[in-house]
Amino acid sequence: MAVPTLGDWSPSVGNLLIGKGFCLFKPVGAAAFYHMGNIPALSLTPKTTLLDHFDSQAGTKTKDLTIVTEKSLELKLDMEEFTANNLAMLMLGTVDRTDPLRPIVNIFATNSLSGHFQFYAANDVGPRWYVDIPSVTFNPSGDFSPISDSKFAVMSVTGSVNVVTGLWGTAQQHPPVGTIAPENILAPYITSSDDVALDALLTCEVGGWIGATSFTYLWKVGGTTPAGTPINEATYQPTGADVSKTVTCAVSGTNAIGTTGPVTTAAVGPVLAY
């Protein structure tokens, strides 16, 4: 007899679920996934349309065959963070980032928004499921509520899952968070208070991690650790020695089980003299 794998031991209170996690989305044509922020509600609903056949040869008609004529998969989520990307999803818009500090969402610039969706579970209670949907088309189903009367506003969208080479998507169970070293899901990246210039404060955002309780940072300028600078900091301010060089930061995540990384950001710069 085969030994049951994780999640097959039943009945067990270990199979009860209080879901937590985060969502990533990569629109068609985009180079990378982006983090959708805090998602208080997410559901994936399979649906079928049935056609029944009845035998009418004698007496009361009797159903003798049922076939499935249609299959569909619906994805619903509530977005709580009012970023330009999330608002564009609700408004079927595009984002103009000519001024990165004041992005513009062009409302109804598209008829639909399709892309690759991923959900990474980070729950402490119950099985932890990773959901990968290669193609989903989102349509708005909620409101943009800039006035929300003492409660947190949400933007709701509903997606229709599309079949890609016969595959709707997958749901894969992963080990519980407390039993594994951290997982890096979304690479770290550097943001800046200004152009990458002298006196600009560079901040290393950690990206997306599962199970990390602390982080360490390693800044490099032109591929070399800056001399005399504390390297384990989330921020870095370029100096005169950094002009014309690019800057990166490598992040490692740690928990009680171990350390994962370093994971290095894309390079920014070169540092400008003004």
Secondary structure, 3 states (H helix, E strand, C coil): CCCCCCCCCCCCHHHCCECCEEEEEEECCCCCCEECCCCCEEEEEEEEEEEEEEECCCCCCEEEEEEEEEEEEEEEEEECCCCHHHHHHHHCCEEECCCCCCCEEECCCCCCEEEEEEEEECCCECCEEEEEEEEEEEEECCCCCCCCCCCCCCEEEEEEECCECCECCEEEEECCHHHCCCEEEECCEEEECCCCECCCCEEEECCEEECCCEEEEEEEECCECCCCCCCCCCEECCCHHHECCCEEEEEEEECCCCEEEEEECCCECCEECC
